[in-house]
Amino acid sequence: MAGPACPAPGCRGSMTTDPISSARLRLVPLTVADAAEMAGVLSGAALYAFTGGSPPGLDELRSRYARQAAGWSPDGGEEWHNWILRRQPGGQAVGYVQATITGAGRRAEIAWVVGLEGQGHGYATEAAQALVGWLDDRGADVIQAHIHPRHSASAAVARRAGLRPSGAVEEGEQLWLRDRCAAP
């Protein structure tokens, strides 16, 4: 599905950040207006045990979301797709997923975060599976995620979404991979 014109020279196409539905979630494209609700969802210090950092404040989230909602990295070399995970029915935000796409849409780095109150319900798995399906429908050949080696919950999400540990470690994180072009 074609999106807006690519900002980078030689860019061959882009994907639009469409809403995605799963059994219990609606993945809604991120907007700056989501920052107020997401500040609460992301406020648990335990969320940052494996990634580092601390809970973002409202102004920090607004600034981050303004950059992310633009859809492109500043140099135009990456497409950014970000969704808020909204529980259905009701629409309460429980987390987010994101995909950073390179290589004319053929490679995607994915990530997911579910706030502490939403953990333990399978939302991360459901959202990651929906995101991988969305990327598959748009022709992504390689889907990868970087996961801290001791983060067993994220490893389980990656496995259920069809990714496997590659054996590579990059900046202290295990590279999980699903490559449709690799030999079985």
C-alpha positions as CSV (number, residue, x, y, z in Angstrom):
1,M,0.0,0.0,0.0
2,A,1.6,3.3,-1.1
3,G,1.8,6.2,1.3
4,P,3.1,9.7,0.9
5,A,6.0,10.5,-1.3
6,C,9.3,9.4,0.3
7,P,11.5,12.2,1.6
8,A,14.8,10.5,0.9
9,P,16.4,10.5,-2.6
10,G,16.0,7.0,-4.2
11,C,13.3,5.9,-1.8
12,R,11.0,3.4,-3.6
13,G,7.9,3.5,-1.6
14,S,6.3,3.7,1.8
15,M,3.6,2.2,3.9
16,T,0.8,4.0,5.6
17,T,0.3,3.4,9.3
18,D,-3.2,1.9,9.1
19,P,-5.2,0.9,12.2
20,I,-4.9,-2.8,12.9
21,S,-7.4,-5.0,14.7
22,S,-6.9,-8.2,16.7
23,A,-9.2,-10.2,18.9
24,R,-9.1,-7.9,21.9
25,L,-7.1,-4.9,20.7
26,R,-7.2,-2.1,18.3
27,L,-3.8,-0.8,17.2
28,V,-4.4,2.9,16.5
29,P,-1.8,5.1,14.8
30,L,0.0,7.2,17.4
31,T,-0.7,10.9,17.7
32,V,0.7,13.6,20.0
33,A,-2.7,13.7,21.7
34,D,-2.0,10.2,23.0
35,A,0.9,11.5,25.2
36,A,-1.3,12.4,28.2
37,E,-2.9,8.9,28.5
38,M,0.4,7.1,27.7
39,A,2.3,9.0,30.4
40,G,0.3,7.0,32.9
41,V,0.6,3.7,31.0
42,L,4.4,4.1,30.8
43,S,4.8,5.4,34.4
44,G,5.9,2.1,36.0
45,A,9.6,2.2,36.8
46,A,9.8,-1.6,36.4
47,L,9.1,-1.2,32.7
48,Y,12.7,0.0,32.2
49,A,14.5,-2.8,34.1
50,F,15.9,-4.3,30.8
51,T,15.9,-1.2,28.6
52,G,17.3,1.4,31.0
53,G,16.0,4.8,31.4
54,S,13.0,6.0,33.5
55,P,9.4,6.8,32.9
56,P,8.9,9.7,30.5
57,G,7.2,12.8,31.5
58,L,4.3,14.4,29.6
59,D,6.4,17.0,27.8
60,E,9.0,14.4,26.8
61,L,6.3,12.1,25.4
62,R,4.7,14.9,23.4
63,S,8.0,15.8,21.9
64,R,8.8,12.1,21.1
65,Y,5.3,11.5,19.7
66,A,5.6,14.6,17.4
67,R,8.8,13.1,15.9
68,Q,7.4,9.6,15.6
69,A,4.1,10.7,14.1
70,A,6.0,12.4,11.3
71,G,6.6,8.8,10.0
72,W,10.2,9.3,8.9
73,S,13.6,9.5,10.6
74,P,15.2,12.9,10.2
75,D,17.5,11.6,7.4
76,G,14.6,10.0,5.6
77,G,16.3,6.6,5.7
78,E,13.7,4.9,7.9
79,E,10.0,4.7,8.0
80,W,8.5,4.9,11.5
81,H,5.2,3.3,12.3
82,N,3.8,3.5,15.8
83,W,0.5,2.4,17.3
84,I,-1.2,2.7,20.6
85,L,-2.7,-0.6,21.9
86,R,-6.3,0.0,22.8
87,R,-8.3,-2.6,24.6
88,Q,-11.6,-3.5,23.0
89,P,-14.2,-2.7,24.0
90,G,-13.6,0.5,25.8
91,G,-10.5,1.9,24.1
92,Q,-8.3,2.1,27.2
93,A,-4.6,2.4,26.2
94,V,-2.5,-0.5,27.5
95,G,0.8,0.0,25.6
96,Y,2.3,0.5,22.1
97,V,4.0,-1.3,19.3
98,Q,6.4,0.1,16.7
99,A,8.0,-0.9,13.4
100,T,11.1,0.8,11.9
101,I,11.2,-0.1,8.2
102,T,14.2,0.1,5.9
103,G,15.3,-1.4,2.6
104,A,12.3,-0.3,0.6
105,G,10.0,-2.0,3.1
106,R,11.8,-5.3,3.1
107,R,13.2,-5.2,6.6
108,A,11.5,-4.2,9.8
109,E,12.7,-3.8,13.4
110,I,9.8,-4.2,15.8
111,A,9.2,-3.4,19.5
112,W,6.4,-3.6,22.0
113,V,5.7,-2.3,25.5
114,V,2.7,-3.0,27.6
115,G,2.2,-1.0,30.8
116,L,2.4,-2.8,34.1
117,E,-1.4,-2.9,34.6
118,G,-1.9,-4.6,31.2
119,Q,0.8,-7.2,31.6
120,G,0.0,-10.9,32.1
121,H,-3.1,-10.8,29.7
122,G,-1.4,-11.7,26.5
123,Y,-1.7,-8.2,25.0
124,A,2.0,-8.0,23.9
125,T,1.8,-11.3,22.1
126,E,-1.5,-10.4,20.4
127,A,-0.2,-7.0,19.3
128,A,3.2,-8.4,18.1
129,Q,1.4,-11.1,16.1
130,A,-1.0,-8.5,14.6
131,L,2.0,-6.3,13.7
132,V,3.9,-9.2,12.1
133,G,0.8,-10.0,10.0
134,W,0.5,-6.3,9.0
135,L,4.2,-6.3,7.9
136,D,3.8,-9.7,6.1
137,D,0.8,-8.3,4.1
138,R,3.1,-5.4,3.0
139,G,5.9,-7.6,1.8
140,A,8.4,-7.4,4.6
141,D,10.9,-10.2,4.2
142,V,12.9,-9.7,7.4
143,I,11.4,-8.9,10.8
144,Q,13.7,-8.6,13.8
145,A,13.6,-7.5,17.4
146,H,16.4,-6.8,19.9
147,I,15.7,-8.3,23.4
148,H,17.7,-8.3,26.6
149,P,18.9,-11.9,27.1
150,R,17.3,-12.1,30.6
151,H,13.9,-10.7,29.5
152,S,12.1,-14.0,29.2
153,A,8.6,-12.4,28.8
154,S,9.7,-10.5,25.7
155,A,11.5,-13.6,24.4
156,A,8.2,-15.5,24.7
157,V,6.4,-12.7,22.8
158,A,9.0,-12.8,20.0
159,R,8.8,-16.6,19.7
160,R,4.9,-16.5,19.6
161,A,5.2,-13.8,16.9
162,G,7.3,-16.1,14.7
163,L,10.8,-14.8,15.5
164,R,13.7,-17.0,16.6
165,P,17.0,-16.2,18.3
166,S,19.6,-15.6,15.7
167,G,22.6,-16.2,18.0
168,A,23.8,-12.7,17.4
169,V,24.2,-10.2,20.3
170,E,24.2,-6.5,19.4
171,E,24.9,-3.9,22.1
172,G,24.1,-6.4,24.8
173,E,20.7,-7.5,23.3
174,Q,19.9,-10.8,21.6
175,L,18.8,-10.4,17.9
176,W,15.5,-12.3,17.2
177,L,14.8,-12.8,13.6
178,R,12.2,-14.0,11.1
179,D,13.6,-14.1,7.5
180,R,11.2,-15.4,4.8
181,C,14.0,-15.5,2.3
182,A,16.4,-17.7,4.4
183,A,16.6,-21.4,3.7
184,P,14.7,-23.5,6.2
